[in-house]
């Protein structure tokens, strides 16, 4: 089981930089980068809420459950 993170795709679609998102949600670029690369082990609901608010998306747009061996969409 893997959770795929689509932060990079959402940033491109919203024409927003990681730096801009960092400033808007009050999270360091380093922590957003860890999330973006899929290396995060957890995310606080308050962080998820702030990201979704700023990117005008739903949590399911950002996170996807992927079975082992499948490719994320």
PDB file of N, H, CA, C and O in Angstrom:
ATOM      1  N   UNK A   1       0.836  -1.176   0.000  1.00  0.00           N
ATOM      2  CA  UNK A   1       0.000   0.000   0.000  1.00  0.00           C
ATOM      3  C   UNK A   1       0.881   1.241   0.000  1.00  0.00           C
ATOM      4  O   UNK A   1       1.879   1.317   0.716  1.00  0.00           O
ATOM      5  N   UNK A   2       0.495   2.196  -0.809  1.00  0.00           N
ATOM      6  H   UNK A   2      -0.316   2.134  -1.391  1.00  0.00           H
ATOM      7  CA  UNK A   2       1.212   3.455  -0.919  1.00  0.00           C
ATOM      8  C   UNK A   2       0.201   4.592  -1.018  1.00  0.00           C
ATOM      9  O   UNK A   2      -0.869   4.439  -1.608  1.00  0.00           O
ATOM     10  N   UNK A   3       0.550   5.710  -0.442  1.00  0.00           N
ATOM     11  H   UNK A   3       1.419   5.834   0.037  1.00  0.00           H
ATOM     12  CA  UNK A   3      -0.240   6.921  -0.619  1.00  0.00           C
ATOM     13  C   UNK A   3       0.551   7.822  -1.565  1.00  0.00           C
ATOM     14  O   UNK A   3       1.652   8.265  -1.237  1.00  0.00           O
ATOM     15  N   UNK A   4      -0.011   8.085  -2.730  1.00  0.00           N
ATOM     16  H   UNK A   4      -0.905   7.725  -2.997  1.00  0.00           H
ATOM     17  CA  UNK A   4       0.631   8.975  -3.704  1.00  0.00           C
ATOM     18  C   UNK A   4       0.190  10.404  -3.407  1.00  0.00           C
ATOM     19  O   UNK A   4      -0.980  10.658  -3.124  1.00  0.00           O
ATOM     20  N   UNK A   5       1.134  11.325  -3.476  1.00  0.00           N
ATOM     21  H   UNK A   5       2.084  11.118  -3.707  1.00  0.00           H
ATOM     22  CA  UNK A   5       0.867  12.741  -3.223  1.00  0.00           C
ATOM     23  C   UNK A   5       0.971  13.484  -4.546  1.00  0.00           C
ATOM     24  O   UNK A   5       1.980  13.386  -5.243  1.00  0.00           O
ATOM     25  N   UNK A   6      -0.074  14.226  -4.887  1.00  0.00           N
ATOM     26  H   UNK A   6      -0.894  14.305  -4.320  1.00  0.00           H
ATOM     27  CA  UNK A   6      -0.132  14.936  -6.165  1.00  0.00           C
ATOM     28  C   UNK A   6       0.041  16.447  -5.992  1.00  0.00           C
ATOM     29  O   UNK A   6      -0.557  17.231  -6.728  1.00  0.00           O
ATOM     30  N   UNK A   7       0.854  16.848  -5.025  1.00  0.00           N
ATOM     31  H   UNK A   7       1.340  16.211  -4.427  1.00  0.00           H
ATOM     32  CA  UNK A   7       1.068  18.268  -4.768  1.00  0.00           C
ATOM     33  C   UNK A   7       1.712  18.954  -5.968  1.00  0.00           C
ATOM     34  O   UNK A   7       1.332  20.070  -6.320  1.00  0.00           O
ATOM     35  N   UNK A   8       2.677  18.299  -6.595  1.00  0.00           N
ATOM     36  H   UNK A   8       2.986  17.392  -6.309  1.00  0.00           H
ATOM     37  CA  UNK A   8       3.348  18.917  -7.740  1.00  0.00           C
ATOM     38  C   UNK A   8       2.369  19.193  -8.876  1.00  0.00           C
ATOM     39  O   UNK A   8       2.422  20.257  -9.494  1.00  0.00           O
ATOM     40  N   UNK A   9       1.479  18.248  -9.155  1.00  0.00           N
ATOM     41  H   UNK A   9       1.436  17.384  -8.654  1.00  0.00           H
ATOM     42  CA  UNK A   9       0.492  18.430 -10.225  1.00  0.00           C
ATOM     43  C   UNK A   9      -0.467  19.581  -9.896  1.00  0.00           C
ATOM     44  O   UNK A   9      -0.790  20.394 -10.761  1.00  0.00           O
ATOM     45  N   UNK A  10      -0.917  19.641  -8.637  1.00  0.00           N
ATOM     46  H   UNK A  10      -0.654  18.981  -7.934  1.00  0.00           H
ATOM     47  CA  UNK A  10      -1.834  20.711  -8.244  1.00  0.00           C
ATOM     48  C   UNK A  10      -1.167  22.079  -8.316  1.00  0.00           C
ATOM     49  O   UNK A  10      -1.798  23.060  -8.711  1.00  0.00           O
ATOM     50  N   UNK A  11       0.099  22.147  -7.939  1.00  0.00           N
ATOM     51  H   UNK A  11       0.611  21.350  -7.618  1.00  0.00           H
ATOM     52  CA  UNK A  11       0.817  23.423  -8.026  1.00  0.00           C
ATOM     53  C   UNK A  11       0.915  23.899  -9.469  1.00  0.00           C
ATOM     54  O   UNK A  11       0.722  25.081  -9.750  1.00  0.00           O
ATOM     55  N   UNK A  12       1.213  22.984 -10.380  1.00  0.00           N
ATOM     56  H   UNK A  12       1.370  22.023 -10.152  1.00  0.00           H
ATOM     57  CA  UNK A  12       1.295  23.343 -11.804  1.00  0.00           C
ATOM     58  C   UNK A  12      -0.072  23.799 -12.304  1.00  0.00           C
ATOM     59  O   UNK A  12      -0.177  24.822 -12.981  1.00  0.00           O
ATOM     60  N   UNK A  13      -1.118  23.043 -11.974  1.00  0.00           N
ATOM     61  H   UNK A  13      -1.033  22.212 -11.425  1.00  0.00           H
ATOM     62  CA  UNK A  13      -2.473  23.401 -12.418  1.00  0.00           C
ATOM     63  C   UNK A  13      -2.895  24.764 -11.888  1.00  0.00           C
ATOM     64  O   UNK A  13      -3.603  25.505 -12.570  1.00  0.00           O
ATOM     65  N   UNK A  14      -2.464  25.102 -10.667  1.00  0.00           N
ATOM     66  H   UNK A  14      -1.889  24.501 -10.113  1.00  0.00           H
ATOM     67  CA  UNK A  14      -2.856  26.382 -10.048  1.00  0.00           C
ATOM     68  C   UNK A  14      -1.851  27.493 -10.354  1.00  0.00           C
ATOM     69  O   UNK A  14      -2.027  28.633  -9.923  1.00  0.00           O
ATOM     70  N   UNK A  15      -0.793  27.152 -11.103  1.00  0.00           N
ATOM     71  H   UNK A  15      -0.650  26.226 -11.453  1.00  0.00           H
ATOM     72  CA  UNK A  15       0.272  28.118 -11.447  1.00  0.00           C
ATOM     73  C   UNK A  15       0.822  28.787 -10.191  1.00  0.00           C
ATOM     74  O   UNK A  15       0.943  30.009 -10.113  1.00  0.00           O
ATOM     75  N   UNK A  16       1.153  27.944  -9.212  1.00  0.00           N
ATOM     76  H   UNK A  16       1.055  26.951  -9.275  1.00  0.00           H
ATOM     77  CA  UNK A  16       1.655  28.422  -7.928  1.00  0.00           C
ATOM     78  C   UNK A  16       2.981  27.723  -7.633  1.00  0.00           C
ATOM     79  O   UNK A  16       3.148  26.539  -7.923  1.00  0.00           O
ATOM     80  N   UNK A  17       3.904  28.458  -7.062  1.00  0.00           N
ATOM     81  H   UNK A  17       3.768  29.420  -6.826  1.00  0.00           H
ATOM     82  CA  UNK A  17       5.191  27.871  -6.695  1.00  0.00           C
ATOM     83  C   UNK A  17       5.115  27.278  -5.289  1.00  0.00           C
ATOM     84  O   UNK A  17       4.234  27.617  -4.498  1.00  0.00           O
ATOM     85  N   UNK A  18       6.042  26.402  -5.005  1.00  0.00           N
ATOM     86  H   UNK A  18       6.757  26.127  -5.647  1.00  0.00           H
ATOM     87  CA  UNK A  18       6.131  25.828  -3.667  1.00  0.00           C
ATOM     88  C   UNK A  18       6.395  26.928  -2.642  1.00  0.00           C
ATOM     89  O   UNK A  18       5.885  26.876  -1.523  1.00  0.00           O
ATOM     90  N   UNK A  19       7.185  27.912  -3.026  1.00  0.00           N
ATOM     91  H   UNK A  19       7.599  27.954  -3.935  1.00  0.00           H
ATOM     92  CA  UNK A  19       7.483  29.045  -2.142  1.00  0.00           C
ATOM     93  C   UNK A  19       6.217  29.826  -1.813  1.00  0.00           C
ATOM     94  O   UNK A  19       5.983  30.182  -0.658  1.00  0.00           O
ATOM     95  N   UNK A  20       5.407  30.088  -2.821  1.00  0.00           N
ATOM     96  H   UNK A  20       5.597  29.799  -3.760  1.00  0.00           H
ATOM     97  CA  UNK A  20       4.163  30.831  -2.596  1.00  0.00           C
ATOM     98  C   UNK A  20       3.220  30.048  -1.689  1.00  0.00           C
ATOM     99  O   UNK A  20       2.623  30.616  -0.774  1.00  0.00           O
ATOM    100  N   UNK A  21       3.085  28.741  -1.939  1.00  0.00           N
ATOM    101  H   UNK A  21       3.571  28.280  -2.682  1.00  0.00           H
ATOM    102  CA  UNK A  21       2.225  27.914  -1.086  1.00  0.00           C
ATOM    103  C   UNK A  21       2.748  27.913   0.344  1.00  0.00           C
ATOM    104  O   UNK A  21       1.970  28.004   1.293  1.00  0.00           O
ATOM    105  N   UNK A  22       4.046  27.812   0.496  1.00  0.00           N
ATOM    106  H   UNK A  22       4.679  27.738  -0.275  1.00  0.00           H
ATOM    107  CA  UNK A  22       4.673  27.829   1.821  1.00  0.00           C
ATOM    108  C   UNK A  22       4.306  29.098   2.587  1.00  0.00           C
ATOM    109  O   UNK A  22       3.951  29.045   3.764  1.00  0.00           O
ATOM    110  N   UNK A  23       4.396  30.220   1.912  1.00  0.00           N
ATOM    111  H   UNK A  23       4.685  30.263   0.956  1.00  0.00           H
ATOM    112  CA  UNK A  23       4.064  31.497   2.553  1.00  0.00           C
ATOM    113  C   UNK A  23       2.584  31.578   2.916  1.00  0.00           C
ATOM    114  O   UNK A  23       2.229  32.103   3.971  1.00  0.00           O
ATOM    115  N   UNK A  24       1.733  31.063   2.053  1.00  0.00           N
ATOM    116  H   UNK A  24       2.022  30.636   1.196  1.00  0.00           H
ATOM    117  CA  UNK A  24       0.287  31.140   2.286  1.00  0.00           C
ATOM    118  C   UNK A  24      -0.185  30.242   3.425  1.00  0.00           C
ATOM    119  O   UNK A  24      -1.102  30.606   4.161  1.00  0.00           O
ATOM    120  N   UNK A  25       0.438  29.064   3.576  1.00  0.00           N
ATOM    121  H   UNK A  25       1.183  28.768   2.978  1.00  0.00           H
ATOM    122  CA  UNK A  25      -0.035  28.128   4.600  1.00  0.00           C
ATOM    123  C   UNK A  25       0.819  28.139   5.865  1.00  0.00           C
ATOM    124  O   UNK A  25       0.444  27.531   6.867  1.00  0.00           O
ATOM    125  N   UNK A  26       1.966  28.825   5.830  1.00  0.00           N
ATOM    126  H   UNK A  26       2.270  29.319   5.015  1.00  0.00           H
ATOM    127  CA  UNK A  26       2.809  28.908   7.018  1.00  0.00           C
ATOM    128  C   UNK A  26       3.561  27.624   7.321  1.00  0.00           C
ATOM    129  O   UNK A  26       3.790  27.290   8.484  1.00  0.00           O
ATOM    130  N   UNK A  27       3.941  26.913   6.284  1.00  0.00           N
ATOM    131  H   UNK A  27       3.755  27.184   5.340  1.00  0.00           H
ATOM    132  CA  UNK A  27       4.708  25.676   6.425  1.00  0.00           C
ATOM    133  C   UNK A  27       6.024  25.877   5.690  1.00  0.00           C
ATOM    134  O   UNK A  27       6.055  26.502   4.630  1.00  0.00           O
ATOM    135  N   UNK A  28       7.098  25.359   6.239  1.00  0.00           N
ATOM    136  H   UNK A  28       7.073  24.851   7.100  1.00  0.00           H
ATOM    137  CA  UNK A  28       8.397  25.563   5.605  1.00  0.00           C
ATOM    138  C   UNK A  28       8.444  24.892   4.233  1.00  0.00           C
ATOM    139  O   UNK A  28       7.756  23.904   3.976  1.00  0.00           O
ATOM    140  N   UNK A  29       9.268  25.455   3.372  1.00  0.00           N
ATOM    141  H   UNK A  29       9.827  26.258   3.581  1.00  0.00           H
ATOM    142  CA  UNK A  29       9.466  24.865   2.045  1.00  0.00           C
ATOM    143  C   UNK A  29      10.013  23.451   2.190  1.00  0.00           C
ATOM    144  O   UNK A  29       9.641  22.556   1.432  1.00  0.00           O
ATOM    145  N   UNK A  30      10.885  23.255   3.155  1.00  0.00           N
ATOM    146  H   UNK A  30      11.187  23.982   3.771  1.00  0.00           H
ATOM    147  CA  UNK A  30      11.468  21.920   3.367  1.00  0.00           C
ATOM    148  C   UNK A  30      10.379  20.890   3.685  1.00  0.00           C
ATOM    149  O   UNK A  30      10.392  19.788   3.136  1.00  0.00           O
ATOM    150  N   UNK A  31       9.447  21.239   4.562  1.00  0.00           N
ATOM    151  H   UNK A  31       9.437  22.134   5.008  1.00  0.00           H
ATOM    152  CA  UNK A  31       8.375  20.300   4.912  1.00  0.00           C
ATOM    153  C   UNK A  31       7.421  20.065   3.741  1.00  0.00           C
ATOM    154  O   UNK A  31       6.964  18.940   3.537  1.00  0.00           O
ATOM    155  N   UNK A  32       7.117  21.103   2.975  1.00  0.00           N
ATOM    156  H   UNK A  32       7.488  22.017   3.140  1.00  0.00           H
ATOM    157  CA  UNK A  32       6.284  20.913   1.789  1.00  0.00           C
ATOM    158  C   UNK A  32       6.999  20.061   0.755  1.00  0.00           C
ATOM    159  O   UNK A  32       6.373  19.253   0.068  1.00  0.00           O
ATOM    160  N   UNK A  33       8.299  20.238   0.643  1.00  0.00           N
ATOM    161  H   UNK A  33       8.808  20.894   1.201  1.00  0.00           H
ATOM    162  CA  UNK A  33       9.082  19.443  -0.299  1.00  0.00           C
ATOM    163  C   UNK A  33       9.065  17.965   0.077  1.00  0.00           C
ATOM    164  O   UNK A  33       8.976  17.099  -0.793  1.00  0.00           O
ATOM    165  N   UNK A  34       9.151  17.682   1.367  1.00  0.00           N
ATOM    166  H   UNK A  34       9.224  18.385   2.074  1.00  0.00           H
ATOM    167  CA  UNK A  34       9.071  16.294   1.850  1.00  0.00           C
ATOM    168  C   UNK A  34       7.711  15.704   1.490  1.00  0.00           C
ATOM    169  O   UNK A  34       7.623  14.550   1.070  1.00  0.00           O
ATOM    170  N   UNK A  35       6.666  16.484   1.653  1.00  0.00           N
ATOM    171  H   UNK A  35       6.738  17.421   1.995  1.00  0.00           H
ATOM    172  CA  UNK A  35       5.330  16.025   1.279  1.00  0.00           C
ATOM    173  C   UNK A  35       5.240  15.824  -0.232  1.00  0.00           C
ATOM    174  O   UNK A  35       4.723  14.809  -0.698  1.00  0.00           O
ATOM    175  N   UNK A  36       5.744  16.790  -0.991  1.00  0.00           N
ATOM    176  H   UNK A  36       6.165  17.614  -0.613  1.00  0.00           H
ATOM    177  CA  UNK A  36       5.678  16.751  -2.448  1.00  0.00           C
ATOM    178  C   UNK A  36       6.379  15.528  -3.028  1.00  0.00           C
ATOM    179  O   UNK A  36       5.906  14.944  -4.003  1.00  0.00           O
ATOM    180  N   UNK A  37       7.493  15.142  -2.438  1.00  0.00           N
ATOM    181  H   UNK A  37       7.877  15.616  -1.646  1.00  0.00           H
ATOM    182  CA  UNK A  37       8.259  13.999  -2.957  1.00  0.00           C
ATOM    183  C   UNK A  37       7.734  12.661  -2.449  1.00  0.00           C
ATOM    184  O   UNK A  37       8.253  11.607  -2.816  1.00  0.00           O
ATOM    185  N   UNK A  38       6.704  12.701  -1.604  1.00  0.00           N
ATOM    186  H   UNK A  38       6.282  13.558  -1.306  1.00  0.00           H
ATOM    187  CA  UNK A  38       6.125  11.463  -1.103  1.00  0.00           C
ATOM    188  C   UNK A  38       6.904  10.827   0.034  1.00  0.00           C
ATOM    189  O   UNK A  38       6.685   9.657   0.349  1.00  0.00           O
ATOM    190  N   UNK A  39       7.804  11.567   0.651  1.00  0.00           N
ATOM    191  H   UNK A  39       7.981  12.517   0.395  1.00  0.00           H
ATOM    192  CA  UNK A  39       8.622  11.025   1.740  1.00  0.00           C
ATOM    193  C   UNK A  39       8.043  11.292   3.121  1.00  0.00           C
ATOM    194  O   UNK A  39       8.586  10.835   4.127  1.00  0.00           O
ATOM    195  N   UNK A  40       6.941  12.031   3.168  1.00  0.00           N
ATOM    196  H   UNK A  40       6.500  12.402   2.351  1.00  0.00           H
ATOM    197  CA  UNK A  40       6.311  12.326   4.456  1.00  0.00           C
ATOM    198  C   UNK A  40       5.679  11.056   5.017  1.00  0.00           C
ATOM    199  O   UNK A  40       5.107  10.258   4.274  1.00  0.00           O
ATOM    200  N   UNK A  41       5.784  10.877   6.315  1.00  0.00           N
ATOM    201  H   UNK A  41       6.249  11.526   6.918  1.00  0.00           H
ATOM    202  CA  UNK A  41       5.201   9.714   6.979  1.00  0.00           C
ATOM    203  C   UNK A  41       3.827  10.032   7.554  1.00  0.00           C
ATOM    204  O   UNK A  41       3.064   9.127   7.891  1.00  0.00           O
ATOM    205  N   UNK A  42       3.513  11.323   7.668  1.00  0.00           N
ATOM    206  H   UNK A  42       4.133  12.059   7.395  1.00  0.00           H
ATOM    207  CA  UNK A  42       2.230  11.743   8.238  1.00  0.00           C
ATOM    208  C   UNK A  42       1.957  13.186   7.812  1.00  0.00           C
ATOM    209  O   UNK A  42       2.859  13.911   7.393  1.00  0.00           O
ATOM    210  N   UNK A  43       0.688  13.581   7.929  1.00  0.00           N
ATOM    211  H   UNK A  43      -0.045  12.992   8.269  1.00  0.00           H
ATOM    212  CA  UNK A  43       0.316  14.970   7.681  1.00  0.00           C
ATOM    213  C   UNK A  43      -0.792  15.327   8.671  1.00  0.00           C
ATOM    214  O   UNK A  43      -1.737  14.561   8.857  1.00  0.00           O
ATOM    215  N   UNK A  44      -0.671  16.463   9.286  1.00  0.00           N
ATOM    216  H   UNK A  44       0.098  17.085   9.135  1.00  0.00           H
ATOM    217  CA  UNK A  44      -1.705  16.922  10.220  1.00  0.00           C
ATOM    218  C   UNK A  44      -2.921  17.373   9.433  1.00  0.00           C
ATOM    219  O   UNK A  44      -2.801  17.912   8.332  1.00  0.00           O
ATOM    220  N   UNK A  45      -4.087  17.149  10.007  1.00  0.00           N
ATOM    221  H   UNK A  45      -4.184  16.711  10.901  1.00  0.00           H
ATOM    222  CA  UNK A  45      -5.311  17.600   9.351  1.00  0.00           C
ATOM    223  C   UNK A  45      -5.294  19.113   9.164  1.00  0.00           C
ATOM    224  O   UNK A  45      -5.801  19.612   8.160  1.00  0.00           O
ATOM    225  N   UNK A  46      -4.729  19.842  10.101  1.00  0.00           N
ATOM    226  H   UNK A  46      -4.318  19.437  10.917  1.00  0.00           H
ATOM    227  CA  UNK A  46      -4.675  21.303   9.955  1.00  0.00           C
ATOM    228  C   UNK A  46      -3.809  21.698   8.758  1.00  0.00           C
ATOM    229  O   UNK A  46      -4.109  22.673   8.069  1.00  0.00           O
ATOM    230  N   UNK A  47      -2.743  20.946   8.513  1.00  0.00           N
ATOM    231  H   UNK A  47      -2.499  20.154   9.073  1.00  0.00           H
ATOM    232  CA  UNK A  47      -1.886  21.197   7.357  1.00  0.00           C
ATOM    233  C   UNK A  47      -2.626  20.844   6.073  1.00  0.00           C
ATOM    234  O   UNK A  47      -2.596  21.605   5.106  1.00  0.00           O
ATOM    235  N   UNK A  48      -3.282  19.702   6.065  1.00  0.00           N
ATOM    236  H   UNK A  48      -3.306  19.084   6.850  1.00  0.00           H
ATOM    237  CA  UNK A  48      -4.057  19.273   4.903  1.00  0.00           C
ATOM    238  C   UNK A  48      -5.152  20.287   4.594  1.00  0.00           C
ATOM    239  O   UNK A  48      -5.380  20.629   3.433  1.00  0.00           O
ATOM    240  N   UNK A  49      -5.823  20.763   5.631  1.00  0.00           N
ATOM    241  H   UNK A  49      -5.637  20.485   6.573  1.00  0.00           H
ATOM    242  CA  UNK A  49      -6.879  21.756   5.457  1.00  0.00           C
ATOM    243  C   UNK A  49      -6.324  23.041   4.848  1.00  0.00           C
ATOM    244  O   UNK A  49      -6.924  23.599   3.929  1.00  0.00           O
ATOM    245  N   UNK A  50      -5.190  23.513   5.349  1.00  0.00           N
ATOM    246  H   UNK A  50      -4.703  23.060   6.095  1.00  0.00           H
ATOM    247  CA  UNK A  50      -4.587  24.752   4.844  1.00  0.00           C
ATOM    248  C   UNK A  50      -4.163  24.605   3.383  1.00  0.00           C
ATOM    249  O   UNK A  50      -4.373  25.517   2.583  1.00  0.00           O
ATOM    250  N   UNK A  51      -3.572  23.471   3.033  1.00  0.00           N
ATOM    251  H   UNK A  51      -3.402  22.730   3.683  1.00  0.00           H
ATOM    252  CA  UNK A  51      -3.157  23.238   1.649  1.00  0.00           C
ATOM    253  C   UNK A  51      -4.378  23.187   0.739  1.00  0.00           C
ATOM    254  O   UNK A  51      -4.385  23.803  -0.327  1.00  0.00           O
ATOM    255  N   UNK A  52      -5.403  22.458   1.151  1.00  0.00           N
ATOM    256  H   UNK A  52      -5.397  21.957   2.016  1.00  0.00           H
ATOM    257  CA  UNK A  52      -6.619  22.359   0.341  1.00  0.00           C
ATOM    258  C   UNK A  52      -7.300  23.720   0.186  1.00  0.00           C
ATOM    259  O   UNK A  52      -7.825  24.033  -0.883  1.00  0.00           O
ATOM    260  N   UNK A  53      -7.292  24.517   1.233  1.00  0.00           N
ATOM    261  H   UNK A  53      -6.865  24.263   2.101  1.00  0.00           H
ATOM    262  CA  UNK A  53      -7.891  25.852   1.164  1.00  0.00           C
ATOM    263  C   UNK A  53      -7.160  26.706   0.129  1.00  0.00           C
ATOM    264  O   UNK A  53      -7.794  27.350  -0.707  1.00  0.00           O
ATOM    265  N   UNK A  54      -5.833  26.709   0.185  1.00  0.00           N
ATOM    266  H   UNK A  54      -5.319  26.185   0.864  1.00  0.00           H
ATOM    267  CA  UNK A  54      -5.047  27.564  -0.708  1.00  0.00           C
ATOM    268  C   UNK A  54      -5.025  27.061  -2.141  1.00  0.00           C
ATOM    269  O   UNK A  54      -4.917  27.858  -3.073  1.00  0.00           O
ATOM    270  N   UNK A  55      -5.125  25.746  -2.334  1.00  0.00           N
ATOM    271  H   UNK A  55      -5.212  25.098  -1.577  1.00  0.00           H
ATOM    272  CA  UNK A  55      -5.117  25.189  -3.689  1.00  0.00           C
ATOM    273  C   UNK A  55      -6.537  24.967  -4.224  1.00  0.00           C
ATOM    274  O   UNK A  55      -6.720  24.503  -5.349  1.00  0.00           O
ATOM    275  N   UNK A  56      -7.535  25.304  -3.406  1.00  0.00           N
ATOM    276  H   UNK A  56      -7.387  25.681  -2.492  1.00  0.00           H
ATOM    277  CA  UNK A  56      -8.943  25.134  -3.785  1.00  0.00           C
ATOM    278  C   UNK A  56      -9.175  23.718  -4.303  1.00  0.00           C
ATOM    279  O   UNK A  56      -9.620  23.514  -5.433  1.00  0.00           O
ATOM    280  N   UNK A  57      -8.861  22.746  -3.444  1.00  0.00           N
ATOM    281  H   UNK A  57      -8.500  22.912  -2.527  1.00  0.00           H
ATOM    282  CA  UNK A  57      -9.008  21.345  -3.820  1.00  0.00           C
ATOM    283  C   UNK A  57      -9.550  20.543  -2.645  1.00  0.00           C
ATOM    284  O   UNK A  57      -9.691  21.058  -1.537  1.00  0.00           O
ATOM    285  N   UNK A  58      -9.845  19.295  -2.899  1.00  0.00           N
ATOM    286  H   UNK A  58      -9.731  18.876  -3.800  1.00  0.00           H
ATOM    287  CA  UNK A  58     -10.284  18.357  -1.879  1.00  0.00           C
ATOM    288  C   UNK A  58      -9.099  17.470  -1.492  1.00  0.00           C
ATOM    289  O   UNK A  58      -8.171  17.308  -2.284  1.00  0.00           O
ATOM    290  N   UNK A  59      -9.115  16.890  -0.278  1.00  0.00           N
ATOM    291  H   UNK A  59      -9.869  17.021   0.366  1.00  0.00           H
ATOM    292  CA  UNK A  59      -8.023  15.999   0.116  1.00  0.00           C
ATOM    293  C   UNK A  59      -7.774  14.878  -0.897  1.00  0.00           C
ATOM    294  O   UNK A  59      -6.631  14.467  -1.098  1.00  0.00           O
ATOM    295  N   UNK A  60      -8.840  14.381  -1.535  1.00  0.00           N
ATOM    296  H   UNK A  60      -9.768  14.715  -1.372  1.00  0.00           H
ATOM    297  CA  UNK A  60      -8.690  13.332  -2.534  1.00  0.00           C
ATOM    298  C   UNK A  60      -7.991  13.791  -3.801  1.00  0.00           C
ATOM    299  O   UNK A  60      -7.489  12.966  -4.565  1.00  0.00           O
ATOM    300  N   UNK A  61      -7.951  15.106  -4.036  1.00  0.00           N
ATOM    301  H   UNK A  61      -8.359  15.776  -3.415  1.00  0.00           H
ATOM    302  CA  UNK A  61      -7.201  15.639  -5.172  1.00  0.00           C
ATOM    303  C   UNK A  61      -5.704  15.615  -4.873  1.00  0.00           C
ATOM    304  O   UNK A  61      -4.880  15.533  -5.784  1.00  0.00           O
ATOM    305  N   UNK A  62      -5.373  15.687  -3.615  1.00  0.00           N
ATOM    306  H   UNK A  62      -6.043  15.754  -2.875  1.00  0.00           H
ATOM    307  CA  UNK A  62      -3.979  15.763  -3.169  1.00  0.00           C
ATOM    308  C   UNK A  62      -3.396  14.383  -2.864  1.00  0.00           C
ATOM    309  O   UNK A  62      -2.229  14.123  -3.155  1.00  0.00           O
ATOM    310  N   UNK A  63      -4.202  13.506  -2.283  1.00  0.00           N
ATOM    311  H   UNK A  63      -5.151  13.717  -2.047  1.00  0.00           H
ATOM    312  CA  UNK A  63      -3.732  12.192  -1.848  1.00  0.00           C
ATOM    313  C   UNK A  63      -4.496  11.091  -2.569  1.00  0.00           C
ATOM    314  O   UNK A  63      -5.696  11.211  -2.818  1.00  0.00           O
ATOM    315  N   UNK A  64      -3.782  10.012  -2.901  1.00  0.00           N
ATOM    316  H   UNK A  64      -2.808   9.914  -2.698  1.00  0.00           H
ATOM    317  CA  UNK A  64      -4.414   8.879  -3.588  1.00  0.00           C
ATOM    318  C   UNK A  64      -3.855   7.579  -3.022  1.00  0.00           C
ATOM    319  O   UNK A  64      -2.641   7.427  -2.888  1.00  0.00           O
ATOM    320  N   UNK A  65      -4.737   6.646  -2.692  1.00  0.00           N
ATOM    321  H   UNK A  65      -5.723   6.769  -2.800  1.00  0.00           H
ATOM    322  CA  UNK A  65      -4.331   5.318  -2.251  1.00  0.00           C
ATOM    323  C   UNK A  65      -4.002   4.486  -3.486  1.00  0.00           C
ATOM    324  O   UNK A  65      -4.800   4.403  -4.419  1.00  0.00           O
ATOM    325  N   UNK A  66      -2.819   3.869  -3.483  1.00  0.00           N
ATOM    326  H   UNK A  66      -2.171   3.936  -2.724  1.00  0.00           H
ATOM    327  CA  UNK A  66      -2.374   3.065  -4.623  1.00  0.00           C
ATOM    328  C   UNK A  66      -1.964   1.691  -4.102  1.00  0.00           C
ATOM    329  O   UNK A  66      -1.154   1.577  -3.182  1.00  0.00           O
ATOM    330  N   UNK A  67      -2.536   0.655  -4.705  1.00  0.00           N
ATOM    331  H   UNK A  67      -3.194   0.748  -5.452  1.00  0.00           H
ATOM    332  CA  UNK A  67      -2.155  -0.719  -4.354  1.00  0.00           C
ATOM    333  C   UNK A  67      -0.709  -0.955  -4.766  1.00  0.00           C
ATOM    334  O   UNK A  67      -0.216  -0.325  -5.702  1.00  0.00           O
ATOM    335  N   UNK A  68      -0.033  -1.854  -4.076  1.00  0.00           N
ATOM    336  H   UNK A  68      -0.433  -2.366  -3.316  1.00  0.00           H
ATOM    337  CA  UNK A  68       1.333  -2.206  -4.437  1.00  0.00           C
ATOM    338  C   UNK A  68       1.376  -2.677  -5.890  1.00  0.00           C
ATOM    339  O   UNK A  68       0.536  -3.464  -6.327  1.00  0.00           O
ATOM    340  N   UNK A  69       2.352  -2.191  -6.616  1.00  0.00           N
ATOM    341  H   UNK A  69       3.035  -1.552  -6.262  1.00  0.00           H
ATOM    342  CA  UNK A  69       2.519  -2.577  -8.009  1.00  0.00           C
ATOM    343  C   UNK A  69       1.745  -1.726  -9.002  1.00  0.00           C
ATOM    344  O   UNK A  69       2.005  -1.801 -10.203  1.00  0.00           O
ATOM    345  N   UNK A  70       0.807  -0.924  -8.534  1.00  0.00           N
ATOM    346  H   UNK A  70       0.596  -0.864  -7.558  1.00  0.00           H
ATOM    347  CA  UNK A  70       0.054  -0.039  -9.433  1.00  0.00           C
ATOM    348  C   UNK A  70       0.769   1.286  -9.577  1.00  0.00           C
ATOM    349  O   UNK A  70       1.556   1.676  -8.715  1.00  0.00           O
ATOM    350  N   UNK A  71       0.495   1.971 -10.662  1.00  0.00           N
ATOM    351  H   UNK A  71      -0.145   1.654 -11.362  1.00  0.00           H
ATOM    352  CA  UNK A  71       1.027   3.303 -10.893  1.00  0.00           C
ATOM    353  C   UNK A  71      -0.021   4.322 -10.461  1.00  0.00           C
ATOM    354  O   UNK A  71      -1.206   4.147 -10.747  1.00  0.00           O
ATOM    355  N   UNK A  72       0.408   5.398  -9.768  1.00  0.00           N
ATOM    356  H   UNK A  72       1.370   5.539  -9.536  1.00  0.00           H
ATOM    357  CA  UNK A  72      -0.564   6.433  -9.407  1.00  0.00           C
ATOM    358  C   UNK A  72      -1.118   7.103 -10.655  1.00  0.00           C
ATOM    359  O   UNK A  72      -0.445   7.170 -11.683  1.00  0.00           O
ATOM    360  N   UNK A  73      -2.342   7.595 -10.562  1.00  0.00           N
ATOM    361  H   UNK A  73      -2.889   7.540  -9.726  1.00  0.00           H
ATOM    362  CA  UNK A  73      -2.950   8.235 -11.726  1.00  0.00           C
ATOM    363  C   UNK A  73      -2.535   9.691 -11.839  1.00  0.00           C
ATOM    364  O   UNK A  73      -2.957  10.383 -12.766  1.00  0.00           O
TER     365      UNK A  73
END
